Amino acid sequence: MAQKGVQLDQKTLSCSICLDLLKDPVTTPCGHSYCINCIQSFWDGEDEKKVHSCPQCRQSFTPRPVLLKNTMLAAVVEALKKTGLQAAPAGHCYAGPEDVACDVCTGRKRKAVKSCLQCVASYCEQHLQPHFELFEKHKLVEPCKKLLDNICSRHGEVMKLFCRTDQQCICCLCSVDEHKGHDTVSAAAESTKRQKELEVSQQNIQQRIQDREKDVRLLQQEVEAFNGSADKAVEDSEKIFIELIRLMEERRSDVRQQVRSRQKTEVTRIKELQEKLEQEISELKRKDAELKKLSQTEDHNQFLHNFPSLSPLSDSPSINIRPLRYFEYVTAAVSEVRDKLQEVLREKWTNVSLTVKAVEVLPSQPEPKTRAEFLKYSHEITLDPNTAQYKVLLSEGNRKAKFKRKIQPYPDHPDRFFGWSQVLSEEGLTGRCYWEVEWSGSGVHIAVAYKSISRLGNPFGQNDKSWALQCFSDCYYFWHDKVRTPVSGPQSSRVGVHLDHSAGILSFYSVSETMTLLHRVQTTFLEPLYVGLWLSHSCVRNCAELCKLK
């Protein structure tokens, strides 16, 4: 109990500014006591206002009071110090660079826990209680560094109103002055309204975050699927190449075995013939020796007696030596196989490379809505003269194709179309692309096709390697793999085509003042696509041009 009394005395004899025991205590006219240095420093900060107030009760004094040392309080403090009363414990939370400092504290300022909008001041925990007891109805908020922003620079009043006309906070005097007649509400009402808008915005942002997090998860799944697909493609390709290598090894081994077998057979036959010839030579040498011996016989009777015993020579087979080109023809045949294999690889490898480049992993993007958005994906496309049929005339830098009855003097080329007045572009398209075609005449097909499409077979849209929009002056039809689909939409001499190769989307639009979707295809494209034009019905008025787009 005694300790509790000492604590009460300690609180009573503490300066409400520095919160330590009073040092050289002085008492203001309102009866509150402070350290002389603390209250002088506090009033020094109010000199500009020429009005000085008590930090606890906010009573104003004009002029600044002259303060004298309260000798009785000083004696009591010194007496209590001798009884063992110490200074207020350290451990107060002082304000850092990022904190809001208490406006009442002098010297090292403590961190404010609340700010008062009416008093335009911030208070630490110790100084807040006296303020709350005296001004219970004042509006306290979280500590704020820019309290002066709440004071009207013109009238010095707290800005409690909001002018919706000028979108700014104002004080009561402003509402009857320059903001007279404006749409004004209390700052609290406007804040409540905007708080609701803020909540809606927060909900939208949170929803957007959820959507984007979902997109990130989907993209991660896409990356995993892409990596898995790439790994499988590499693995399968390795197996195919290993199979090709194995097949080539088998063929190489087969050629080697056949050559060696033939070599063994022929060499054995030749050696057998060689042995026979050597035996014949030995026999001939023996007979030659007998004849020589007989020729040296001087006894005529003996010579005549032995001469009939000589056997006549048998016929010997003639040996024809052919030129040394036994296996050159084998080498030539293998070289021919090599050349044909290289030719096939050159022709097909371009498609393999372009197919690999066409693979994309991109966040799914909506199809453009306006022509300006489509033009962001526009491509400069030219027609390939080597594919043009003999009755198709190209002009305008190979962007325009026109039907002609007269055969054009094109050189022979394996890519050229026969039978149908068609032409393909030089460029293979992947990714996202947009182009427009201006057409005229009785009928034109605007198409896309694989480069591997047959040059002698069915025209665009009549096979599984092409997709075509047939344009007439009064109707449209879409063709694919011999299936015709009626298409409705406004007639226009200009058709826009949008391709999203990786997404497998091909769209045709009627282009005028606005863009109208005519037909959309959703499929899977296995190769790069080439723009195709078919000037159908063999009419000299049929013409189509790939437009230059800005």
C-alpha positions as semicolon CSV with decimal commas, in nm:
position;residue;x (nm);y (nm);z (nm)
1;M;0,000;0,000;0,000
2;A;0,283;0,236;0,081
3;Q;0,438;0,168;-0,257
4;K;0,105;0,258;-0,422
5;G;0,109;0,594;-0,246
6;V;0,460;0,666;-0,364
7;Q;0,356;0,582;-0,720
8;L;0,066;0,826;-0,692
9;D;0,305;1,096;-0,573
10;Q;0,541;1,014;-0,858
11;K;0,265;1,066;-1,112
12;T;0,151;1,387;-0,945
13;L;0,500;1,531;-0,940
14;S;0,582;1,438;-1,303
15;C;0,592;1,692;-1,583
16;S;0,316;1,613;-1,835
17;I;0,545;1,725;-2,116
18;C;0,866;1,528;-2,052
19;L;0,695;1,278;-1,816
20;D;0,995;1,290;-1,579
21;L;1,002;1,432;-1,226
22;L;0,962;1,806;-1,227
23;K;1,284;2,003;-1,264
24;D;1,270;2,365;-1,150
25;P;0,888;2,345;-1,150
26;V;0,675;2,644;-1,252
27;T;0,296;2,679;-1,246
28;T;0,087;2,837;-1,524
29;P;-0,203;3,073;-1,445
30;C;-0,443;2,779;-1,502
31;G;-0,275;2,586;-1,218
32;H;-0,081;2,317;-1,409
33;S;0,284;2,264;-1,332
34;Y;0,573;2,189;-1,570
35;C;0,948;2,188;-1,583
36;I;1,045;2,544;-1,667
37;N;1,248;2,434;-1,969
38;C;0,964;2,214;-2,100
39;I;0,694;2,483;-2,088
40;Q;0,927;2,754;-2,222
41;S;1,018;2,530;-2,518
42;F;0,652;2,452;-2,580
43;W;0,556;2,821;-2,580
44;D;0,853;2,907;-2,799
45;G;0,684;2,698;-3,064
46;E;0,364;2,905;-3,029
47;D;0,527;3,248;-3,049
48;E;0,429;3,289;-3,411
49;K;0,059;3,259;-3,318
50;K;0,106;3,520;-3,041
51;V;-0,130;3,304;-2,835
52;H;0,011;3,066;-2,574
53;S;-0,186;2,777;-2,428
54;C;-0,161;2,513;-2,160
55;P;-0,057;2,177;-2,305
56;Q;-0,308;2,000;-2,081
57;C;-0,623;2,212;-2,071
58;R;-0,556;2,427;-2,381
59;Q;-0,644;2,748;-2,193
60;S;-0,501;3,044;-2,384
61;F;-0,292;3,326;-2,235
62;T;-0,231;3,666;-2,387
63;P;0,032;3,796;-2,349
64;R;0,280;3,516;-2,271
65;P;0,279;3,472;-1,891
66;V;0,588;3,536;-1,690
67;L;0,666;3,219;-1,496
68;L;0,833;3,196;-1,157
69;K;0,977;2,893;-0,987
70;N;0,730;2,715;-0,758
71;T;0,952;2,681;-0,451
72;M;0,709;2,462;-0,260
73;L;0,689;2,201;-0,539
74;A;1,064;2,214;-0,580
75;A;1,110;2,138;-0,209
76;V;0,862;1,849;-0,224
77;V;1,037;1,698;-0,524
78;E;1,376;1,723;-0,354
79;A;1,233;1,562;-0,040
80;L;1,085;1,276;-0,236
81;K;1,414;1,223;-0,419
82;K;1,583;1,169;-0,083
83;T;1,325;0,901;0,004
84;G;1,432;0,701;-0,299
85;L;1,190;0,826;-0,565
86;Q;1,361;0,801;-0,901
87;A;1,295;0,952;-1,237
88;A;1,027;0,806;-1,457
89;P;1,144;0,477;-1,603
90;A;1,295;0,486;-1,946
91;G;1,125;0,270;-2,198
92;H;0,897;0,522;-2,356
93;C;0,854;0,468;-2,725
94;Y;1,035;0,754;-2,893
95;A;0,947;0,865;-3,245
96;G;1,167;0,748;-3,530
97;P;1,217;0,913;-3,871
98;E;0,911;0,738;-4,015
99;D;0,687;0,794;-3,710
100;V;0,453;1,079;-3,620
101;A;0,597;1,265;-3,320
102;C;0,395;1,393;-3,026
103;D;0,341;1,770;-3,053
104;V;0,338;1,818;-2,674
105;C;0,667;1,643;-2,591
106;T;0,978;1,861;-2,572
107;G;1,332;1,744;-2,616
108;R;1,326;1,391;-2,748
109;K;0,974;1,342;-2,873
110;R;0,775;1,025;-2,825
111;K;0,576;0,847;-3,092
112;A;0,216;0,968;-3,128
113;V;-0,064;0,715;-3,094
114;K;-0,346;0,945;-3,205
115;S;-0,399;1,274;-3,386
116;C;-0,677;1,524;-3,311
117;L;-0,836;1,684;-3,616
118;Q;-0,985;1,971;-3,413
119;C;-0,669;2,059;-3,222
120;V;-0,452;1,980;-3,523
121;A;-0,205;1,806;-3,296
122;S;-0,074;1,455;-3,231
123;Y;-0,034;1,298;-2,889
124;C;0,172;1,018;-2,741
125;E;0,011;0,773;-2,503
126;Q;0,091;0,979;-2,191
127;H;-0,029;1,312;-2,334
128;L;-0,338;1,163;-2,494
129;Q;-0,521;1,094;-2,167
130;P;-0,530;1,458;-2,046
131;H;-0,648;1,568;-2,387
132;F;-0,920;1,304;-2,394
133;E;-1,045;1,403;-2,048
134;L;-1,078;1,768;-2,149
135;F;-1,194;1,722;-2,511
136;E;-1,387;1,398;-2,509
137;K;-1,584;1,486;-2,825
138;H;-1,282;1,570;-3,039
139;K;-1,227;1,348;-3,341
140;L;-0,923;1,126;-3,290
141;V;-0,766;0,944;-3,582
142;E;-0,457;0,738;-3,648
143;P;-0,136;0,941;-3,627
144;C;-0,104;1,170;-3,928
145;K;0,201;1,368;-4,036
146;K;0,011;1,612;-4,256
147;L;-0,243;1,747;-4,008
148;L;-0,199;2,098;-4,144
149;D;-0,349;1,975;-4,469
150;N;-0,679;1,965;-4,282
151;I;-0,660;2,341;-4,212
152;C;-0,790;2,585;-4,471
153;S;-0,496;2,795;-4,587
154;R;-0,724;3,093;-4,642
155;H;-0,940;3,094;-4,326
156;G;-0,736;2,890;-4,079
157;E;-1,039;2,669;-4,007
158;V;-1,063;2,291;-4,006
159;M;-1,193;2,174;-4,343
160;K;-1,502;1,972;-4,255
161;L;-1,678;2,004;-4,593
162;F;-1,616;1,868;-4,944
163;C;-1,702;2,060;-5,261
164;R;-1,808;1,808;-5,526
165;T;-1,816;2,082;-5,788
166;D;-1,443;2,159;-5,747
167;Q;-1,349;1,822;-5,600
168;Q;-1,169;1,961;-5,294
169;C;-1,201;1,988;-4,917
170;I;-1,318;2,327;-4,782
171;C;-1,405;2,489;-4,450
172;C;-1,741;2,636;-4,348
173;L;-1,631;2,989;-4,445
174;C;-1,533;2,868;-4,792
175;S;-1,886;2,732;-4,845
176;V;-2,033;3,083;-4,809
177;D;-1,752;3,249;-4,998
178;E;-1,589;3,130;-5,322
179;H;-1,775;2,796;-5,312
180;K;-2,118;2,951;-5,262
181;G;-2,385;2,766;-5,456
182;H;-2,161;2,463;-5,519
183;D;-2,259;2,105;-5,448
184;T;-2,110;2,061;-5,100
185;V;-2,143;1,782;-4,845
186;S;-1,968;1,699;-4,522
187;A;-1,623;1,553;-4,558
188;A;-1,746;1,255;-4,358
189;A;-2,034;1,190;-4,603
190;E;-1,805;1,217;-4,905
191;S;-1,551;0,996;-4,734
192;T;-1,822;0,737;-4,662
193;K;-1,933;0,745;-5,025
194;R;-1,580;0,711;-5,156
195;Q;-1,511;0,441;-4,901
196;K;-1,785;0,238;-5,064
197;E;-1,629;0,309;-5,405
198;L;-1,295;0,209;-5,259
199;E;-1,443;-0,118;-5,138
200;V;-1,577;-0,185;-5,488
201;S;-1,234;-0,104;-5,634
202;Q;-1,068;-0,329;-5,379
203;Q;-1,309;-0,608;-5,468
204;N;-1,232;-0,557;-5,837
205;I;-0,859;-0,558;-5,767
206;Q;-0,889;-0,868;-5,550
207;Q;-1,092;-1,036;-5,823
208;R;-0,831;-0,931;-6,078
209;I;-0,559;-1,071;-5,853
210;Q;-0,747;-1,401;-5,829
211;D;-0,795;-1,406;-6,205
212;R;-0,428;-1,331;-6,268
213;E;-0,318;-1,590;-6,012
214;K;-0,541;-1,838;-6,193
215;D;-0,382;-1,731;-6,522
216;V;-0,037;-1,778;-6,369
217;R;-0,135;-2,130;-6,261
218;L;-0,271;-2,201;-6,607
219;L;0,047;-2,068;-6,764
220;Q;0,251;-2,286;-6,531
221;Q;0,044;-2,583;-6,641
222;E;0,099;-2,469;-7,000
223;V;0,474;-2,453;-6,942
224;E;0,471;-2,800;-6,789
225;A;0,262;-2,932;-7,079
226;F;0,489;-2,751;-7,326
227;N;0,801;-2,898;-7,164
228;G;0,639;-3,242;-7,161
229;S;0,541;-3,209;-7,526
230;A;0,890;-3,088;-7,620
231;D;1,052;-3,374;-7,431
232;K;0,820;-3,624;-7,599
233;A;0,887;-3,469;-7,943
234;V;1,261;-3,495;-7,886
235;E;1,226;-3,851;-7,758
236;D;1,002;-3,958;-8,048
237;S;1,226;-3,782;-8,300
238;E;1,529;-3,955;-8,152
239;K;1,352;-4,290;-8,192
240;I;1,264;-4,209;-8,555
241;F;1,618;-4,099;-8,634
242;I;1,757;-4,405;-8,458
243;E;1,520;-4,616;-8,668
244;L;1,641;-4,436;-8,982
245;I;2,001;-4,487;-8,877
246;R;1,927;-4,854;-8,805
247;L;1,764;-4,891;-9,145
248;M;2,063;-4,724;-9,312
249;E;2,296;-4,951;-9,115
250;E;2,098;-5,253;-9,231
251;R;2,118;-5,137;-9,590
252;R;2,489;-5,065;-9,556
253;S;2,545;-5,407;-9,401
254;D;2,334;-5,567;-9,674
255;V;2,536;-5,396;-9,949
256;R;2,862;-5,493;-9,780
257;Q;2,747;-5,853;-9,736
258;Q;2,631;-5,885;-10,098
259;V;2,952;-5,733;-10,232
260;R;3,167;-5,957;-10,012
261;S;2,962;-6,263;-10,102
262;R;2,990;-6,186;-10,470
263;Q;3,358;-6,116;-10,422
264;K;3,414;-6,456;-10,253
265;T;3,222;-6,644;-10,519
266;E;3,404;-6,482;-10,808
267;V;3,746;-6,507;-10,648
268;T;3,686;-6,879;-10,572
269;R;3,581;-6,942;-10,932
270;I;3,883;-6,757;-11,064
271;K;4,121;-6,946;-10,834
272;E;3,973;-7,280;-10,942
273;L;4,026;-7,180;-11,305
274;Q;4,373;-7,063;-11,215
275;E;4,457;-7,404;-11,062
276;K;4,333;-7,582;-11,372
277;L;4,548;-7,361;-11,588
278;E;4,849;-7,424;-11,369
279;Q;4,788;-7,802;-11,393
280;E;4,763;-7,767;-11,770
281;I;5,089;-7,572;-11,775
282;S;5,259;-7,847;-11,573
283;E;5,130;-8,113;-11,813
284;L;5,241;-7,909;-12,110
285;K;5,587;-7,866;-11,962
286;R;5,608;-8,242;-11,907
287;K;5,513;-8,309;-12,268
288;D;5,754;-8,044;-12,386
289;A;6,030;-8,225;-12,200
290;E;5,934;-8,558;-12,361
291;L;5,932;-8,398;-12,705
292;K;6,271;-8,245;-12,643
293;K;6,410;-8,581;-12,536
294;L;6,257;-8,751;-12,836
295;S;6,401;-8,487;-13,067
296;Q;6,748;-8,574;-12,943
297;T;6,713;-8,948;-13,027
298;E;6,971;-9,048;-13,297
299;D;6,833;-9,396;-13,353
300;H;6,583;-9,356;-13,636
301;N;6,403;-9,678;-13,562
302;Q;6,368;-9,588;-13,196
303;F;6,242;-9,235;-13,287
304;L;5,977;-9,373;-13,521
305;H;5,875;-9,633;-13,262
306;N;5,815;-9,366;-12,986
307;F;5,663;-9,090;-13,201
308;P;5,310;-9,244;-13,232
309;S;5,285;-9,262;-12,853
310;L;5,261;-8,883;-12,828
311;S;4,900;-8,775;-12,749
312;P;4,762;-8,471;-12,932
313;L;4,702;-8,147;-12,735
314;S;4,347;-8,093;-12,612
315;D;4,164;-7,762;-12,676
316;S;4,217;-7,507;-12,398
317;P;3,934;-7,260;-12,308
318;S;4,010;-6,900;-12,387
319;I;4,024;-6,650;-12,097
320;N;3,864;-6,304;-12,156
321;I;3,969;-6,036;-11,904
322;R;3,697;-5,768;-11,865
323;P;3,775;-5,407;-11,769
324;L;3,828;-5,356;-11,396
325;R;3,483;-5,202;-11,321
326;Y;3,323;-5,488;-11,137
327;F;3,159;-5,293;-10,848
328;E;3,157;-4,935;-10,975
329;Y;2,791;-4,979;-11,064
330;V;2,715;-5,066;-10,700
331;T;2,878;-4,740;-10,588
332;A;2,679;-4,548;-10,848
333;A;2,354;-4,708;-10,731
334;V;2,428;-4,622;-10,365
335;S;2,519;-4,265;-10,464
336;E;2,185;-4,233;-10,641
337;V;2,007;-4,343;-10,323
338;R;2,208;-4,085;-10,126
339;D;2,119;-3,804;-10,367
340;K;1,749;-3,887;-10,357
341;L;1,754;-3,902;-9,977
342;Q;1,922;-3,561;-9,961
343;E;1,662;-3,419;-10,198
344;V;1,377;-3,551;-9,983
345;L;1,539;-3,410;-9,668
346;R;1,582;-3,068;-9,829
347;E;1,218;-3,057;-9,938
348;K;1,067;-3,182;-9,615
349;W;1,309;-3,027;-9,366
350;T;1,178;-2,677;-9,433
351;N;0,833;-2,788;-9,318
352;V;0,983;-2,946;-9,006
353;S;1,170;-2,624;-8,918
354;L;0,871;-2,399;-8,984
355;T;0,646;-2,628;-8,781
356;V;0,883;-2,606;-8,486
357;K;0,894;-2,224;-8,516
358;A;0,515;-2,212;-8,529
359;V;0,482;-2,359;-8,181
360;E;0,401;-2,082;-7,933
361;V;0,311;-2,060;-7,567
362;L;0,133;-1,731;-7,505
363;P;-0,130;-1,615;-7,263
364;S;-0,469;-1,655;-7,428
365;Q;-0,565;-1,320;-7,575
366;P;-0,910;-1,219;-7,695
367;E;-0,960;-1,167;-8,065
368;P;-0,937;-0,799;-8,165
369;K;-1,265;-0,608;-8,192
370;T;-1,186;-0,297;-8,394
371;R;-1,001;-0,262;-8,723
372;A;-0,730;-0,061;-8,546
373;E;-0,669;-0,357;-8,316
374;F;-0,657;-0,596;-8,612
375;L;-0,407;-0,375;-8,792
376;K;-0,159;-0,429;-8,509
377;Y;-0,114;-0,780;-8,650
378;S;-0,103;-0,679;-9,019
379;H;0,156;-0,852;-9,242
380;E;0,304;-0,749;-9,575
381;I;0,224;-1,042;-9,806
382;T;0,333;-1,101;-10,166
383;L;0,231;-1,370;-10,414
384;D;0,476;-1,631;-10,540
385;P;0,516;-1,620;-10,923
386;N;0,641;-1,980;-10,916
387;T;0,298;-2,098;-10,794
388;A;0,081;-1,890;-11,031
389;Q;-0,124;-2,091;-11,282
390;Y;-0,058;-2,001;-11,647
391;K;-0,376;-1,789;-11,677
392;V;-0,306;-1,582;-11,365
393;L;-0,135;-1,247;-11,425
394;L;0,051;-1,094;-11,128
395;S;0,111;-0,718;-11,091
396;E;0,148;-0,441;-10,831
397;G;0,466;-0,593;-10,690
398;N;0,315;-0,944;-10,696
399;R;0,027;-0,837;-10,471
400;K;-0,245;-0,838;-10,738
401;A;-0,374;-1,143;-10,929
402;K;-0,600;-1,120;-11,236
403;F;-0,748;-1,389;-11,459
404;K;-0,633;-1,379;-11,823
405;R;-0,750;-1,597;-12,111
406;K;-0,406;-1,565;-12,267
407;I;-0,148;-1,806;-12,125
408;Q;0,133;-1,627;-11,943
409;P;0,495;-1,714;-12,031
410;Y;0,585;-1,860;-11,695
411;P;0,877;-2,107;-11,683
412;D;0,818;-2,460;-11,565
413;H;0,834;-2,502;-11,188
414;P;0,733;-2,789;-10,955
415;D;0,534;-2,547;-10,734
416;R;0,314;-2,418;-11,019
417;F;-0,062;-2,492;-11,017
418;F;-0,219;-2,665;-11,317
419;G;-0,585;-2,669;-11,417
420;W;-0,712;-2,411;-11,167
421;S;-0,641;-2,037;-11,178
422;Q;-0,477;-2,026;-10,836
423;V;-0,170;-1,874;-10,668
424;L;-0,005;-1,897;-10,324
425;S;0,191;-1,640;-10,124
426;E;0,567;-1,650;-10,081
427;E;0,545;-1,615;-9,704
428;G;0,442;-1,894;-9,468
429;L;0,237;-1,758;-9,177
430;T;0,248;-1,860;-8,813
431;G;0,156;-1,679;-8,491
432;R;-0,105;-1,401;-8,520
433;C;-0,152;-1,237;-8,860
434;Y;-0,404;-1,011;-9,031
435;W;-0,444;-0,918;-9,397
436;E;-0,713;-0,778;-9,628
437;V;-0,809;-0,866;-9,984
438;E;-0,984;-0,630;-10,226
439;W;-1,170;-0,832;-10,492
440;S;-1,388;-0,775;-10,799
441;G;-1,557;-0,979;-11,071
442;S;-1,803;-1,266;-11,067
443;G;-1,638;-1,475;-10,797
444;V;-1,317;-1,512;-10,600
445;H;-1,195;-1,762;-10,337
446;I;-0,987;-1,613;-10,053
447;A;-0,799;-1,899;-9,893
448;V;-0,519;-2,029;-9,675
449;A;-0,341;-2,357;-9,750
450;Y;-0,046;-2,573;-9,662
451;K;0,245;-2,550;-9,905
452;S;0,222;-2,928;-9,946
453;I;-0,117;-2,893;-10,120
454;S;-0,135;-3,081;-10,453
455;R;-0,068;-2,872;-10,763
456;L;-0,275;-3,108;-10,980
457;G;-0,559;-3,201;-10,745
458;N;-0,872;-3,023;-10,626
459;P;-0,870;-2,641;-10,586
460;F;-0,872;-2,444;-10,261
461;G;-1,140;-2,561;-10,017
462;Q;-1,189;-2,892;-10,201
463;N;-0,933;-3,081;-9,989
464;D;-0,821;-3,118;-9,628
465;K;-0,516;-2,893;-9,675
466;S;-0,696;-2,565;-9,749
467;W;-0,972;-2,339;-9,615
468;A;-1,148;-2,093;-9,849
469;L;-1,415;-1,823;-9,840
470;Q;-1,600;-1,806;-10,173
471;C;-1,711;-1,449;-10,245
472;F;-1,996;-1,360;-10,480
473;S;-2,164;-1,025;-10,533
474;D;-2,471;-1,143;-10,341
475;C;-2,355;-1,423;-10,106
476;Y;-2,069;-1,606;-9,941
477;Y;-1,978;-1,974;-9,895
478;F;-1,710;-2,134;-9,684
479;W;-1,532;-2,443;-9,818
480;H;-1,314;-2,705;-9,652
481;D;-1,250;-3,066;-9,752
482;K;-1,528;-3,048;-10,017
483;V;-1,788;-2,935;-9,757
484;R;-1,972;-2,613;-9,846
485;T;-2,117;-2,397;-9,567
486;P;-2,346;-2,099;-9,644
487;V;-2,222;-1,776;-9,482
488;S;-2,440;-1,474;-9,408
489;G;-2,316;-1,118;-9,369
490;P;-2,299;-0,776;-9,535
491;Q;-2,157;-0,774;-9,886
492;S;-1,826;-0,597;-9,926
493;S;-1,553;-0,584;-10,187
494;R;-1,295;-0,603;-9,908
495;V;-1,247;-0,909;-9,686
496;G;-1,027;-0,915;-9,377
497;V;-0,865;-1,238;-9,261
498;H;-0,733;-1,293;-8,907
499;L;-0,517;-1,596;-8,829
500;D;-0,415;-1,713;-8,482
501;H;-0,207;-2,011;-8,585
502;S;-0,115;-2,141;-8,239
503;A;-0,476;-2,114;-8,117
504;G;-0,603;-2,275;-8,438
505;I;-0,840;-1,986;-8,518
506;L;-0,910;-1,856;-8,870
507;S;-1,165;-1,571;-8,908
508;F;-1,306;-1,391;-9,212
509;Y;-1,454;-1,039;-9,185
510;S;-1,653;-0,812;-9,410
511;V;-1,467;-0,479;-9,404
512;S;-1,640;-0,148;-9,468
513;E;-1,696;0,132;-9,219
514;T;-1,721;-0,141;-8,958
515;M;-1,593;-0,499;-8,938
516;T;-1,847;-0,783;-8,936
517;L;-1,751;-1,142;-8,865
518;L;-1,851;-1,368;-9,155
519;H;-1,712;-1,704;-9,050
520;R;-1,472;-1,844;-8,790
521;V;-1,287;-2,176;-8,798
522;Q;-1,154;-2,353;-8,488
523;T;-0,911;-2,634;-8,571
524;T;-0,548;-2,743;-8,534
525;F;-0,297;-2,627;-8,794
526;L;-0,013;-2,872;-8,846
527;E;0,197;-2,664;-9,087
528;P;0,260;-2,297;-9,166
529;L;-0,022;-2,148;-9,376
530;Y;0,013;-1,967;-9,708
531;V;-0,234;-1,712;-9,841
532;G;-0,416;-1,840;-10,150
533;L;-0,629;-1,675;-10,421
534;W;-0,850;-1,868;-10,665
535;L;-0,999;-1,661;-10,950
536;S;-1,291;-1,896;-11,008
537;H;-1,538;-1,918;-11,301
538;S;-1,269;-1,817;-11,552
539;C;-1,402;-1,465;-11,590
540;V;-1,168;-1,194;-11,717
541;R;-1,319;-0,955;-11,463
542;N;-1,206;-1,172;-11,169
543;C;-0,935;-0,993;-10,979
544;A;-0,799;-0,995;-10,622
545;E;-0,535;-0,778;-10,455
546;L;-0,358;-0,809;-10,121
547;C;-0,404;-0,463;-9,969
548;K;-0,123;-0,250;-9,830
549;L;-0,215;-0,183;-9,468
550;K;-0,084;0,101;-9,253
